[in-house]
Amino acid sequence: MKLVKKMERIGTESAFEVLAKAQALEKQGKSIIHLEIGAPDFPTPKHIVEAGKKALDDGFTKYGPTAGLLEFREAIAAHVSRTRGVKVGPDNVCVVPGGKPIMFFTMMALLEEGDEVIYPDPSFPIYESLISFLGATPKPVPLVEGRGFSFDLNVLKDQLSSKTKLVILNSPANPTGGVISKEDLKQIAGMLRDRDLTILSDEIYSRIYYEVEPSSITSFEGIIDKTIILDGFSKTYSMTGWRLGFGVMPTKLADAVNLLMVNSNSCTATFTQKAGLAALLGPQDDVTTMVNEFRKRRDVIVRSLNEVPGFRCTSPAGAFYAFPNVTGTGIPSKDLADLLLNEAGVACLNGTAFGKHGDGYLRFSYANSLSNIEEAIRRIKMASKRWAKS
């Protein structure tokens, strides 16, 4: 059996590779604290689970519409219209199993070989993976630590060309926790408004922020008609295993995404959509509680990481990741991540898992209990005696 050549261009998520290594060490009896996986450690809110159970009892176990249940798409359209200050309807909404299909299907529908795609670096590794797999040209724009991990707008402007077909934004961001300021988004909108391109605005962490509510680029005039909003339920409602996401986009592109859906997944499970409907329309107390707890953990982990010799950590404005600069240790970030896993029993990710501009950084997910985070920091500080003496 011979695989097609382009399979050599597709990447993966290092988080799952590190998880596998960590689990192998656990089987050998080693204690590991998992700060590598970006999944909320909170249970799915009870009323959402109950809605899913009821949907099963009510017979929502069959095929549903490829685009998603109409009442669910109407609820999503109303939610997006209200929270982004735009006007969209159910025909703009595509319901898919998780957030990644929105990335994959929209890129498949939009990109030809040789087209250029601008995206942040470091960022979610699947962006670059899919761009390369589809034969387009990745054009990374480095995120600047001193700007809260937002773009250098001059570099972004210089990267734009007649070949640019897609620009990817992610705010709040993985792996940095950075948020693109409203002023930066305004300038980006000005750069992109009159160009023949599409914007993919990955807003999966839109509800997980701490001081200032993130803005969406779609709130600026002339942008919604050329933008795909990617959002979902995994992070906000701790529903990672339910596989439920959505995209909001112009109807022409929505028709193409639905065509790709019917050729691949047929539809998203209907009972999970009923659970998602309960999530959107039901009480939001659990979301508030989760974000407040993440804020406490953020403050602890950032303060503590800044006490580690050779570490420098800015405070993330959103998501649930700390992304410290570790160049002061004198140890390459990949080697440092391996050292922390194998010797300290702390699983984290090397910044280069998210792009070449992540070199010199580590990503710690604080989607773990405060007690585990404090123990992880204790272990890191113990391990730091090795490089603090050199």
Number of C-alpha atoms within 10 A of each C-alpha: 3 4 7 7 8 11 11 10 14 14 15 13 13 17 19 12 13 21 18 12 15 24 17 12 16 14 10 9 9 15 15 20 20 24 24 26 22 21 18 21 13 16 12 20 17 11 14 22 19 13 20 23 16 15 18 16 11 10 10 18 13 10 11 17 15 21 25 22 20 14 13 22 23 19 18 28 21 16 15 19 15 12 13 17 14 17 12 22 18 20 18 21 30 27 29 27 21 22 22 16 20 27 20 18 19 21 22 17 14 14 19 14 12 15 18 23 27 23 25 25 25 26 27 20 19 17 22 26 17 21 27 21 18 20 16 21 20 19 19 21 21 21 23 15 16 9 13 18 24 25 23 15 16 8 13 19 14 9 15 19 10 10 14 22 22 24 20 19 24 24 26 28 28 25 28 35 25 28 26 22 18 17 10 16 21 17 13 17 19 15 14 18 18 10 14 12 17 23 25 23 22 24 22 24 24 24 18 23 23 16 9 11 16 22 22 25 25 22 19 18 13 14 19 23 15 19 21 27 24 25 25 27 23 21 20 24 22 19 26 18 12 19 18 22 25 25 28 27 26 18 17 10 19 23 17 16 28 23 16 19 22 14 11 9 14 17 21 24 24 22 23 24 28 22 24 26 21 18 23 16 12 11 12 13 9 17 20 13 12 19 19 15 14 25 22 12 21 26 13 16 24 19 15 18 22 15 14 21 17 18 19 18 21 20 18 26 27 29 32 30 29 29 31 23 23 23 16 14 19 13 15 15 22 17 11 20 22 18 17 20 23 16 13 23 22 27 28 24 30 27 27 21 22 25 18 14 19 23 19 22 27 28 29 26 25 28 24 21 14 17 10 16 24 15 14 22 20 15 17 22 18 12 17 18 12 10 13 14 7 7
